[in-house]
Amino acid sequence: MNAIFRKLAFLFRRNRFRSDLDEEMAFHREQTERDLVASGASHEAAHTAAARTLGNPTLLKEKSHEVVAFRAETIFQDLRFALRQLRKNPGFALIAVFILALGIASSVAIFAFVDAALIKPLPYKEPNRLVQLFESIPLGPRFHLSYPDYLDWKRMNKSFSSLDVFAPNGFMMKTPDGLRQTDGARVSAGFFRTLGVTPILGRDFYEGEDAAAPARTALISYSAWQKRYGGNPSVVGQRVDFDGDVYTIIGVLPRDFHFAPAEPADFWAIEKPTGGCEKNRGCHNLFGVARLKPGVTFAAAYDDVKSIALQLQRQYPNENRDQYAYMLPLTDVIVGDIRPILLTTLCGSGLLLLIAAVNVASLLLVRAESRRREISIRGALGASPRRLVRQFVTEGLLLASIGCILAVIGAREAMRLLAALIPRDMMAAMPYLHDLGLNSRVIAFACGLSIAAGVLFSLMPLARLRLGRIREGLADGARGSAGVAWRRFGANLVIIELATAMVLLAGAGLLGKSFYRLLHVDIGIQPDHIAMVRVEAPPEKYSNDTKQIALAREVVAAASALPAVASAGITTKLPIEDADWTTSFKIPGRPDTGEHKEVAIRMVTPGYMTTLRTTLAAGRYFTANDDASHQKVVIVNQAMARKYFPGEDPVGKQISFDLHKAPPMLIVGVIGNIQEGQLDAAPRGAMYLPFDQDPNSGFVILARTRQDEQTLLPALQSVLHSIDPGMAIYEPMTMDKKIHDAPSTYLHRSSAWLVGGFAITALLLGVVGLYGVIAYSVSQRTREIGVRMALGARRGSVYSMVLREAAVLTSLGVVTGAVCSIAAALAMRQLLFSVAAWDVPTLCAVAFILASAALVASFLPARRAASVNPTEALRTE
């Protein structure tokens, strides 16, 4: 403690300390001289011997300051000197800071997304104990539960402390202006208790409130409370009309609550078992969410629900045939799709940061070579090795700090740009990104990177200067050996840079090729010039099939009458969406082999397939005569035909629904496979029924236009409103835009663009690094080149010598990078579509681009070397 007080007091008694130190040193010198004179030495010899005995006075003062003084003074001195060094070399300072800021900014920006999606805990109680439940069917593993199955799973399981369901379907809200589409979800009564979420205003659903008797109730999200009701507490008790039923708002959810599988959702209404679907075990429209009991593992719970599903298959062989259980951690469901792209781009930004750090370290090494004489002189004048180390540490940390500040500013803008590039619908389904920004974890990450960079930038020059031999720097002869050593070290750094650039370029090439193939996959339609609008008619007004059919025909006629429309049609489900809306069927006259036949089902009008310009493989399209007064007909796609009618012509054969005692349907046509799932999904079987034989009050109207389809959307919405102002007309879009914003398209496009951006930057930095090494090598070998040319060497041989050195470095970097590229591609294979990790054409093309750019960058130093005047070179040296 006394030592601390002494050091603090030194700050206020600095001048007195220096005076006392000078007096004490003078006293010791004079006393030594007197002793020497008394022993018989002359005054001059005694003075010299005393000075030699006491040593360098500047060094003694340094050590005294370090022992007694608080080092703030010397730190400020080092900081001022470092700033003077940067001002003295503005070109070096600007380039180094820019490269470093670029590397840190990219890493910080991507880390912010990783933090928001993968690190920040979900706003639930013990989120790692939550799982989501699905039913697995032959079409895929993540399909809906039926309400009766949910009740059985809830009753029979031994692994969950609670199990509830939700249905993210949204609502049609009745307003004075007619129906309006409203985002929302239906949930069972214990849903929020399972998540561990408590309303901040009002109350949660009561236990058993989802039974048939109690009134209908709903909770509202915090954002909807603010936007729709101005944050008024009196919202509790207000009523809203959803889908023809009146609901009472009973509470407001917390500000930070979100549930991505059901987002966007403004209202959370109670799920009631009163609908026709809830009473039918074969109707699947729910997802389960459950909390594991304490001590129960995920694997044990999964085995439990799988055994329940098998038991239900035996108990209900018709309704539950091939209905298996599937379970995932809730965290994986929420961020599973975006995790690969985030981790891939984080690795890409990390590799870019590595190249940036290597480049700046190379610049510092070159600068350290030019400062060898300066450091040697300072050491000879008394600067201790510790003092010199502290100077380099200060300079390195200063450079890293400036780069960090600029990087944080750049990262914040990069976050805004990247977030703005996410399609609106996708952003709504990723609520964990809404608070994206510079939080404490992101700032700590940026500071950690800058500290690591500062340490690296401090140690690299010190390693080269070898402070224990600093006096060698006073001799010009040391320059040659130092140059050779640096060239070898710099060459190793360049190999690392080129290998890293190769990895990023190969990754970008593979992702770009995947994206190209995704966009050119055959989706079975011609998506250009198609405008679409969703329509939801009031169910109480259009309560029967006759009215719904009449409305659909009027809508198609009105859309077709628009001057720019070539054709129009209706469907109940658009292509390029999820794989929902499926049905099972049987083939009359064939024995039941126990196989569960399930395909996608869509109800369409006669103009739908001609509007999409599908391919008719056999039979015919629907006509106006395919209505309820005629035989039921169906069109199947080629995937369904090949799977269930192999080697046969399906046209003229019959199929029937598995769960209904309906008359069989006659197959009248076979069309090419329309992509009824995401672009990266395999084609699956699908059947299409005439809308007039199975109508609905909700549908999508599609119109093929003779002009820009975007310009038709306002007119299309206007003509639909004129038919019935009470209809909900929403989500106007074009087919091209729908494909562009599809989740699979976005994931492949964004990963290709981000990694591609990193790769181009890495290529530039790697080439610049190679240029620096070759240029420095040429400058250090000026005398050698001059001697060679004086002895008769041709310019071509000088070119060859320099380019050979560059070619060796480039080859080592490319080969090392190619091996690492295959390993990296295997790690990100989830993002590759129809492309192998070892795709030879891509790797060869990337290697050629990198090698060509590297050799072009090496040409300038080679040309400079070949232009050396032997006389001037020898005179200079």
N, C-alpha and C positions, 0 to 999 in steps of 0.2 A: 504493500500500500504506500509506503514511504517513497519507493522508487517511482510510483505513478505520480505522486505529488511533485517530486523533483522534476519529472519530465514536463508536467503541466506548468510548473513555475518557470521552466526554461523558456517557454513561449513568451513570457512577459519580461524576462531578464536576459534576452539574447545578446545584446551588445555588451552587457557587463560580463557575461560568461566568456565572450571572445576576448575581452580585455584581460580578464584574469588568466585565461589560457595562454595568451601571448606573454604575460608577465612571468607565469610559471615556467614556460618553455625557455624564456630568456634567462631566468635564474639558473635553471639546470645547465644551460650552455655555458654561462659565465663561471659557474662553480666547477664544471669539468675543465674549463680552460685554466683556472687557477691551480687546480690539482696537477695538471700537466706541466704548467710553468714551474710549479714548486719542485717537480721531479727532474727539472733541468731542460725541458723543451723550450724552443723559442716561441715568441708570441704568435707568429704566423703558423708554425707547425701545430701549436696547441689549438688555434682557432679551426684549422682544417680537420684535425683529429676529432675535436669535439663535435663538429658538424657531422662527420662521418659516423660517430658513435650514436648520436641521437637519431640520425636517419632523415628521411624526407619530411620537412615540416608540414607540407600540405597533406601528406598521407597521415601524419600524426593528428592533425586537426580533424581530418575525416573520421578517423577512428574514435577520437574523443567525442565528436558530435554523435556518433552512432551509439556510444556507451551511455552518454549523459543525456543527450537531447532526444526529444520526441521528433520523429522523422517527417512530420508534416512539412517542415521547411524544405527538406531535400526532395520530398515528393512533388511539391509545387515547382521546385527548380526543374526536376525531370519533366514535369508536365509542360512547362513553358518551353523547355528545349525541344521536346517532341513536337509541339506546335510549330516552332520555328523550322524544324526539319521538314514538316509537311508543307509549310509555306514556301520553303526553299525549293521543293520539288513538286510543284502543283500538278504536273502531268502524272507522276507516279501516284500522288494522293488521290486524284480524281478517278484514275483507272482502278486502283486497288479498292477504294470505297465503293465504286459502282459495281464491280464484280462481286464483292462481298455482300453488298446490300441485295443484289439480285438473287444470290444463292440463299441468303437467310429469308428474304421476303417470300420466295416461293415455298420454302419449307414451312414457314410460320402460317401462311395462308392455308395450305393444305392441312396442316396440323389442326387449325381451328375447326375445319370440317370434321376431322377425325375425333377431336375432343367433343364436339357437339353430338356426334352420332354414336361413338363407340366408348368414350371415356366418361362423359357426364352421366351420372346415374339417372335412371328413369324415375319419374315422379310418383313412384309407388312404394309401398312398404315392402322391404326385402324383395326387390324385383327379381333376384336370382332364384326365388322359390316359385315364380309364376311360369306356367306353361300354357300353350295354346293347343287345342284339340281339333282334329279334323277327322273326316272319314276318307279313307283311301279307296278308290275305285279303279277299274282297269284303265280309265283315261288319265289318271294321275293321282298323286298322294294327298293333295291339299284341297279337298272338296268339303262341302257343307255337311252338317249334321241335320237329321230330322228332329223335330221336337220330341216325339216319343222316344227316340234313341237317347236324346239328352236326359230325359227323365230316368231312363234305365241306367245310363252311365252314372248319373248322380246318386242313384239308390244303391247300385251294386259295387261301386268302387271302394277300395280299402286304403287308397293312397292319398286322397285329397281331403284337406280340411274344409274346402268349399269348391264348388264347381258351378259356373254360371255360363250364360250364352249371350251373344250379341248378333245383330243383323245390321250391317252397314248399308242400308238401302236408301236413306233419305225419305223426305215426305213431300207431299203436295199440300201446301198451306193455303187455306181459303182466306182470301182478302177481299175488301170491297171492290177491287179491280179484277177479281177472278182468281184462278189458281196460280200460285207461284211456287216454283221448285225451291225446296229448303233442304240444306244439308243436315243430316242427322243420322241417328241409329236407334234401334230398339234393343233393350237389354232386359235381362231377368232381374228380379228384385235384389239379389245379393251381389250384383256385378261390381259395384263400387266398394263394397265391403271386402270382396275378394281381392281387389287391387290395393286396398288399404287407403282409400281416398275419402275424405269427409267434406261435404259442402261447406263453404264459408258463409252461406246465408241460407236460411230455411233448413230443410231436413233431407235425409236420404230416403230411399224407398223402404217401406216397412217389409219385414219378413212376411212372405206370402202375399205381397201386394200385386204380384203378377198372376194371382188366381183370377178366376172369371168374374167373381162378384164385385170386388171393389171398383171404384171409379178409376178412370184412366188418368195417369199423372206423368209428369216429365220434369227433368232437370235441364238447366240451361248452362251453356259454357260462359266463362267469364267474358270472353271477347264479344259474344253475342249480347250479353247483358249490357255491356258498355255501348255497343253500336246500335242495338235495336231499342234499348230501354234507357239509355243515358245513365246507367248505373243506379237507377232508382230502386231503393229497397222494396217498394211496393209491387215489384214484379212478382213476388211470391203471392200466389192466389189468383193471378191473372190467367185467362183461358185462351187457348189457341186451338184452331181446327186443323187437324192433320188427317188427310185421306178420308174425310167424311166423319171423323170421330173427334169429340171435344176432349182436350187434355188440360189439366190444371198444372201450372208451374209451381213446384213445391220447393225449389232450391236452386242455388247458384254454385257451380263447381269452382275450385281454386284457380287462380290466375295461371299457375305453371302446369296445370293438368293438361295432358294430351294422351291420346290413344291412337297411334298411327294406323293400326289395322282398320279403324272405322272413320278416320279423318278424310275430309273435313266434316265436322259435326258441330252444329250450333245447338241442337236439341237432342236430349237423350230420353226417349220415351220408354215407358214400361212395356215389355213384351207380354201380350195376352194370348192364351191358348184358345182363342175363339174363332180364328180364321180357319178356312178349309184346309190350308196347308199344314197348320199345327196339329190337325187331327189325323193326318195321313202319314203313316210311317214311311211311305215312299217319296214324300215331298221333302226335299232337303234345302233349307234356307238359313241355317244358323252356324255360327262358329262357337267353339267352347273356349273358356279361359278358366284355369283352375290354379289353386295354391297347394303346393305339396305339404303334407303333414311333416312336422319336425322329425328329422331322422330318416325320412324316406328319400331315396335317391331317384334321380331321373330315370335310370334304367329300370328300377323296380316298379315305378309308376307306369312306365311304358308297357312293361310286361302285363301289368294289371289290366290296363284298358284294352290291350290286344286280346287278352283272354275273354274280356266282356264282349268284345265285338264278335269273336268266334262263337260264343254262347248265343248271342242274338241271331247269328246266321242260322244256327241249328233250330232256334225257337221260331224264327220267321223266315223260312227258306225262300219264299217268293220276294218279299219286300227287301230283305237284307242280304240277298245273294251277292257275294263278292264285295261286301261292305266291310272293309277292315279299318282298324284304328291307326291313326297317325298322330304323332305328338312332337312338338318342338318347343324349346325354351322361348318364352315370349320375346326376349331380347333378340334372338335370331330371326323371329318373324318380323320384328320392327325394323331392324337394320341389316338383315341378311342379304337383301338384294344390292344394297349400296356398299356393303363392306368390301367386296373385292376391288371395286374401283377406287375406294378411298385408300386402301392399303397399297394398291398398285401405284397410284399417283403420289402417295407419301414416299414410297421407295424411289420413284422417279425424281421427286424434288430433293430427296436425300442424296442421290447420285449427282444431281446438278450442284448441290451444295458442296459435295466432295470435290468436284472439278473446280468450282470457284475457289475453294480454300487452297487447293493445290496451285492454282494460277497465282493467287495472291502470295502464297508462300514462295513461289518461284521468283516473283517480283522482289520480295524481301531478300531473297538470297542474292540476287543480282545487286541489289542496293547494298547489302552487307559486304560484298566483295569490294565495292567502290569505297567503303568506309573502313577498310582494314587499317589503312595508314592513320586515319583519324583516331580510331580506337587504340591503336598502339601508342600513339603520342599521348593520349589521355592516361593510359596505363603507366607510361614512363614518367609522366608528371605527377603520379601519386594516386590516381584513381584506383580504388581497390576493385578486385574482381566482383565482389558483392555489389559495389556501387554501379559497375557497368552492367551487371545482370539486371539490377533494378531499373536502369535506364531503358534497356531493351524491353523489359516487361511493361514499363509505362508506355512506351511507343506502341507495343503490340496491343495492349488493352485500349489505348486511345483510338487506334485504327478500328478495332473491333467495335468499340462503343459508338463511334460515328456511323459505322455501317449498320449497327443494330438499330439506332434511332431512325435512320432512313428506311431500313427494312420494315420496321413496324408500321411506318406511315404507308409504305408501298403495299404491305400485306393487308392493311385495312381496306385500301382501295381495291386490291385484288379480290378480297372476300366479297365485296359488293358486286363486282363485275361477275364473278363466278356464280353467285347466288341469283343474279339477274338472268343468267343464261339458263337456269333450271326452268322448265315449263311450269306454268302456273298450277296446273292440276297436280303435277308431281310434287311441287313445293307444298301444296296443301296437304298431301299425303305424307310429308316428312316434317311434322311440326317441331321435331327436335332441332331443326335448323333455323327456326324463327328467331332465336336469341343468339344467333351467330355473331361473334365479335371478339374484341380483345379483353377477355376475362383474365382472371389471375393465373390460370393454368397456361393460357397462351402466352401471356407476358413472361411467365417463368420459363417457358420453353424457349422464347426468343432470347432471354437473358442467358440461359444455359448455353445456347448455341454461340452467343457472342463471347462468353467467357472461354468456352473451348477454343474458339477461333483465336482469341487473344493469347491464350497459353501457347497454341501452335505457332502463332506469329512471333511470339517471344523466344521460343526454344529453337526455331529453325535457324535464325541468324547466329545464335549463340553456339549451336552445334557446328556451324561452319567456321566461326572465328577461332574456336579453341582457345579460350581466354588464357589458358596456362602457357601459351606460346605467342602472346600478343606482340612481343618485341620483334618477331619475325616479320611483321607487317612493315617495319621500318626499312626493310631491305627490298629493293625492287625485284631482286632475284626470286623472291617468293611468289611473284605473280603467276609465273608459268605453272608451277605445281598446283597452286590454288585453283587456277583455271581448269586444269585437267580434272581435279577432284570435283569441282563444281559441275563440269560437263557430265561426268558420270552420274552424279546425284540428280542433276536436272533431267538427264535422259530417263532415269527411272520414274521420275514424276510424270514425264510426258507419256510414258507407256501406260501408267495408271490412268491418266486423263483420256487417252485414246481408247483404252479398253472400256472405260466407263461410258464414253460417248458411243462406242459400238453397242453396248448393252441397251442404252436408251434408244438409239436409232433402230436397232433390231426390234425392240418392243414396240416402238411407234409404227414400224413397217408391218409387223404382224397384226397389231390392232387396227391399222388402217385397212389392211387387206380383209380382215374380219368384217369391218364396217362396210366395205364395198360389197362384199358378198351378201351381207345382210340386206342391204338396200336392193340388191338385184335378185333376191330370192323370189321365186315364182309364187305370187300371192293369189293367183287365179282371177284377178280383176285388172282393169285399166284405171288406176286411181286418179288420173288427171281430170280436171274439169268436172268434179263432183262436189256439189254443195249439199249440206245436210243440216237438219234441224230436228231436235227432239220435241215431241208433242205429248202432252198429258191432258186428256179431256176429263171434265167433272164426272165421276162415276155415277152420281145420282141422276145426272142428265142423260148419260149414255149408259143405261143400266142393263141393256140386253144386246144380244148379238145383232139384231136387225139395225139398231141405231148405230152401233159401232161400225158395222160394215158400211152403212150409208155415209158416216162421217169420213171414213178412210177413202171412199170413192170420191167424195167431194174434195178432200184435200189433194188427192192425186190429180183430179181434173183441174183444180185451180192452179197447182204448180205447173202442170203441163201447158196451161194456157199462157204462161209468161213468155214473152217474145224470145228471150234468150235460152229457153229450156228446150232441149231436144227430146228428153224422155224423163219420166219420174216413176218412182216406186216406193214401197213401204216395207220395212222390216221391223221385227220386234227386238233384234239384237244385231249390232254392227260387227263387221269383221275387225281384225286387229285389236281385239280386246281380250278379256280373260276367257277361260274355258267354261264359264257358267252356262246354265240353261242346257241341261242334258236330259236324256230320257233312255229308258231301257225298252227293248222290243223283243218280239218273237217272230219266227218265220213259220207261218201255218203250214202244216203238212210235213214238217221235219221233226224228227225225234228230239226231245230235250236232252242235250248232252251235259247239262249242268253249267254250261258257259253263260256268263253274264254279259249280255250284249248291250252296250251303252254307247250312245253317240250324242253329239250336239244336235239341238233341234231349234229351228227358226221358222217363224210364220212370215210369209212374204206375199206381196201382191204380184200380179202377172208382169208388171213393168220393172220389177226389182233386178232381175238377172240381166235383162237387156240394158238397163241403166249402168250396171257394173261391167257389162260386156264380158260376161263369163263365157267359158267354152262349153258348148253342148256336145258331149261325147256320144250320146245315144238318146233316142226318144224325142221328147218335146218339152217345151217350157209350159208353165201354167197359162191358162186362158181365162177369160171372164166367165166361162161356163163352169169353172171348177168352184162351185159354191155348195151351200148346204143341201140343195135340191138334187145334187148329183153324187155319184160315188166318190168316196174319199180317195184322194190321190196324194202321192208324195214323189218328190225328186230327191235322189241320193247323190252324194259325191263319189268320186272314183276311189277314195280311200275306203269308204264303207263298202263299195261294190267289190273291191279286190279282197277285202277281209272276209266278208260274209257270203259272197257269191263268186268264189274263185273259179276262173275258167268258164263262167256262165255270163249270159246276157241278163242283167237284172230286170230290164224293161219287160213288163207284163207279169212279173211275180208280185207276191203280196207280202206285207209285213203287218204286224199289229202291235199295239202297245202292250207292254208286259203286265201292267197293273190295272188295266181298265178292260171292261167287257164291251169294248167298242168294236164295230165292224172292221174287218181288215182294210188296209189301204193298198191301193194299186200303185206300183212303181211305174211312172210314166216317163221318166227321164233320168239321165246320168250327166252330171256336169263335172268340170274340172274342180280340183280342190281349192276352195276359197280359204284363205288363211283365217280360220275362226279363233285362233289364239294369237299370242305374241309372235313377232317375226322370227324369233330364234327357236320357236317350238316346232316340233315335227307335225306334218299334216295329220289330221285325225278325222275319223268318220263323222259325217254330218248328214242330217235329213232336213228337207225343206217342205213345209206344208202350206197350202193356199191360205192366205189370211182370211178369206171369206168363209172357210170351213172351221176356223178356230180364231175368231177375232179378239181384239183387246182394246181397251181405251187408251193405252199408252203405246207409242210406236215412234219410229224415226222415219221422216220423209227425206228421200234422196232425189236429187235432180242433176242430170247431166246437162251441162251448159255449152253454148256455142261461143261464149266469151270467158273472161276471167271469172272464175267461180266465186272469188271473194266479193266481187261487186254485186253478185246476185243475192247474197244473204239478206241484206235489208229488205229487198223486194219480196223475197220468199217469206220472211217473218211477217211483213205487212199483210200479204194476201191471206196468210193463215189466221191472223188476228181478225181479219174481216169476216171470216167464216164464223168464228165464235170468240168474242173478246174474253170469254171466261176460261178459255183453254190456257194451259201453261205452255209457252213457247220458249224454249231455253237451249243453251249450248249450241249456238250456231257455229259451224266449223266446216272445213273442207277436208276431203279425204287425204290430200297431200299433207295438210297440217296435222291431221290425226296420226299419220304414219311418222311424221317428223317428230312429234311429241310423245310417241309411244314409249313406255318405260324401257323396253329392250333397245329401241333405237337410241334413246338418250344415253343409256349406259355405255353402249359401244361407241357412240359418237364422241361423248365427252372424254372417255378414257383415251381414245385415239388422238383427240385434239390436245389434251393436256400433256400426255406423254410425248406427243409430237413436238409441242412447244418446248418442252424440256430438252428433247433430243436435238432440235435445231440450235438451241442455245449452247448445249454441250458440244456440238460439232464446232461452232464458232470458237468457243473457249479452248477446246482441245487443239484446234488448228493454230490459234494464236499462241498457245503454249509451245507447240512444236516450232513455230516460227521463231519464238524467243530463244529456245535452246539452240537451234541451228545458227541463228544470227549471232548469238554470244559465242558459239563455237568458232564461227568464222572470224570474229573480232579477236579471239584469243590466239588464233593460228595465222594471223596476218604475216608474221615473220616467216613461218614455215611455208606459207603459200608463195611469199615473195621469193624465197630461196628456190622453191620448185620451179617457178616461172623463170628465174634468172638462169637456172640450169637447163632450160629448154622445154619445160612442161607446156603443153598446149592448153588453151582455154577449155577445150572439151574434156580433158582429163581432170581439170579443176571442178568443172560442172559435175563430172561423174563422181569425184571424191565426196563432194558435199551432198549430192542427191543420194549417194549410196548410204551415207550415214542416216539421212532422213528415212530412206526406204527400210533400213533395218529397224529403226524405232517404230515406224508405222506398221511393219509386218508383225512385230512382237505385240503391239497394241491390238491389232485387228484379230490375231489368232487368240490371244488371251480373252479378248472381248467376245469372240464367237462362242467359245466354250461357256463363258459366263452367261451369254445371251440365251443359250438353250436351257440352262438351269433356271434363269429368270422367267422364261416363257412357260416352262413347266409349272412354276409357282403361280402364274396368272392365267392358267389354261381355262379358268371359269369365264374369262372375258373373251376367249377366242371362239369364233364361229366358223366352222368348216375350214380351219387352218391348223396345221400341225405345229407344235412348238419348234420343230427342227425343219421348218419349211425352207428348203434349199434355195429356191429362187430369191426369196426375201433376204436371206442371210448373204447370199452372193451379191445382190444389188446393194445392200447396205455396206458391205465390205468394199465394194468398188467405189461407192460415193465417198466413203471416209478416206480411202487410200488416195483417190484422185484429189480431194480437197487438201489432204496433207502434203502431197507432192507439189501441188500448185503453190501452197504456202511456202514450201522449201525452195521454190525456184528463185525468189527474190534474194535470199542470202547467197544462193549459188551464183547468181548473176553478179552480185557485189564482189564475191570472192574471185570470179573469173576476170573482173575488171581491175584487180589490184595492180598498181604500178610497182614492179619489183624494187626500183630505186627508192621510191618514197616509203615502201614498206620496210626496207632495211634501215633507212635513215630514222624512221619513227622508233624502231626498236633499239 
